[in-house]
Amino acid sequence: MLAALASAGLNSASLWANEVNIYSARQEELIKPLLDKFSADTGIKVNLITGNADELITRISSEGRNSPADLLLSTDVGRLARAKEQGILQQVSSNILDSQIPAALRDPAGLWFGLTVRARPILYVPTKVDPSELSTLADLTSAKWRGRICVRSSNNIYNQSMVAALIAHDGVAVSEQWVEGLVRNLARPPRGGDRDQIKAAAAGVCDIALANTYYLAGMLADARDKADAEKVAVFWPDQAGRGTHINISGAGVAAHAPNQANAIRLLEYMVQPAAQQWYAEANHEYPVLADVAISELLKSFGDFKADSLELSKVAELNAEAIRIMDRARWR
Ligand code: FE
């Protein structure tokens, strides 16, 4: 009897160890202060492993049932969907998560949840382009933009998700024509990251760049890049129609999470208004929660209508998007 109790006690001690293990593709400085606050508020110790998203997914997968991972954090829906496909996430049902996060920004089965919104508008050089010339993403294939657009490589998941959203709306044939048209209008073969496209526009290489807004905001907030960033302005495409393409950073609970309850508790913590405001602002992103204040810097980019497409559809179409981009030789 005593032995049974002692062993039950031991089991529950290891089952309910007050910690949570995060595998994060998000830079440590963009999440650590929030995790410290979570630990201070709840007494739950957070162990953070930071790395490349694909490597973390492979690691959880190869660790299998013995994986210590409780939560996988990623900065694009495409990666979360890959994790789901590989069976390394588990279904979570939480009234808090379901009521706070718009349905389009979470997996319908509860395998991943959006925690911040990232927008990918058109950035233009006001001395070269009048905003009245801009309208939709579709219009970027027009002959007037020949040799005037900068965008990074098709290897990049942000572009893959953008094309996947296009496929979800317009189908494969129309999307393929769009990708061909975009490639035709590029000012140079794709190279560098989103920030490099903004710098190229500032340097006169192109008149339009496609980039996520947090890169522009980050440059505006950095004395070294401010002058370049100030040479471009934000145009929100598709405002009369479907809205501007958005993506998420988000997380899912690992399939074999040893601290499942703590992982869910952390997710729920991250969608509280104060956490949302901090977490979104740390990387100049938008909260997933309506009615949470955004920074003055983001306000300066103006309000916009976001595409309400379910991001799970974007994730499902990732492979199709890559095929189209390859065929059109978007390098
Ligand atoms: Fe990024």
Boltz pocket constraint, residues with backbone or C-beta under 6 A from the ligand:
constraints:
  - pocket:
      binder: B
      contacts: [[A, 75], [A, 212]]
      max_distance: 6.0
